[in-house]
Amino acid sequence: MVSLKSSLNNFIPYSWEASSEEIARKYGVKAEQIVRMDLNTSPYKPSRWLRSLAAKLPDMAVNLYPDTSYRRFREKVSNYTGLSADMVLVGNGGDECIMIVCQAFLEKGRNAVISIPTYSYFRIAAEINSAEARLVERKPDGSDDVDKILEAVDKNTGAIFLCSPNNPTGVTTSLQDIRKIAAEAPCPVIVDEAYYEYSGKTATSLLSSYPNIIVIRTLSKAFSLAGARVGYALAAEETINILNKVRPPNSLSIISLALAEKAMSQVDLVKRWVEATVAERRRLASAIGKIPGIVVKESEANFLLLTFKTHDAGKIHEKLMEKGFITRNLGNTIPNTLRVTVAAPKANRKFFKTLQSIVKVALGGL
Ligand SMILES: Cc1ncc(COP(=O)(O)O)c(C=O)c1O
């Protein structure tokens, strides 16, 4: 018999919507008709980068390990962020960076203070490392409750998790709030900026003054590379040196690195995708906001949080799936809400029409 370690006796693992194939089978829709609006990924496939990779593939030294210092990619990140390459840690997605931070700073007897509702992997990574997750509710407007966060911090706090823009609310944390928390809390303050490009707001200007701030970013969102699994952390060099002590030596493939390096050398293209997504977010938010009974939260990311005032979000979620639209049902995290990723213009228009017709039906029947 095998059993999970005792610190995880009451552990709630990560959960996600089913695969497109499973949903297609269950609802009798074609897999290629399915539009994934649940994962906050980009609708723009980077075909140019893939073609350039394909040309390089025959000569790639896949028999060897990658350069485990990931120097070339760190230099690209350095150009992109304006920070020294020594202030960059590379990970297999933002998730691995989150896990590395937790491995470095958390253990049994320590706690992680997490501003919620937010990305569930902060709690999960903290608990996997046997730490207590101290969840601090955000204020009703969605902003972080800085006073309560600081009240929750004690001598055993190993990490504070902020997320800006926050998943799933789309709200950013002000530099003033981040600075106050970092100045008063004697522990690492993680600012997850997975959706940074959509907001244009970042805490990187604070890194030189606050060695306890760690910014985590990813190429899974604006850079359209969720399948390649590349993320990075930015912090003062002394902090990056600590994180490097615990990171796995070779968690990125040379294929992912090649794609990531290409992506970082074409940030103008990424900017155009981001501009298109932000324009679509505004259009979609304004259109959905006119449907009676749905409240759309203003978002600085590539998704919208919809609160259903007169309908059951679970039923709407199900009906959308029947039409091939997969949204994220936030269930009990934020009652009666769905999180919807902004897709390409055509899919957004179709989604809006479908939602509108479902809600009308729902008004009459559900
Ligand atoms: C806030 C946040 N951080 C990190 C991640 C994970 O990013 P990655 O794909 O780089 O592991 C996500 C994914 O949805 C996210 O929403």
The ligand as a Gaussian input file, in Angstrom:
#p B3LYP/6-31G(d) Opt

LIG

0 1
 C       -1.447000      33.521000     -11.863000
 C       -0.829000      32.378000     -12.584000
 N        0.440000      32.051000     -12.333000
 C        1.034000      31.023000     -12.951000
 C        0.332000      30.261000     -13.871000
 C        1.003000      29.081000     -14.498000
 O        1.793000      29.460000     -15.526000
 P        2.709000      28.429000     -16.304000
 O        1.923000      27.926000     -17.470000
 O        3.856000      29.263000     -16.717000
 O        3.109000      27.351000     -15.366000
 C       -0.989000      30.556000     -14.163000
 C       -1.739000      29.738000     -15.138000
 O       -2.878000      29.888000     -15.411000
 C       -1.589000      31.643000     -13.503000
 O       -2.857000      31.972000     -13.733000

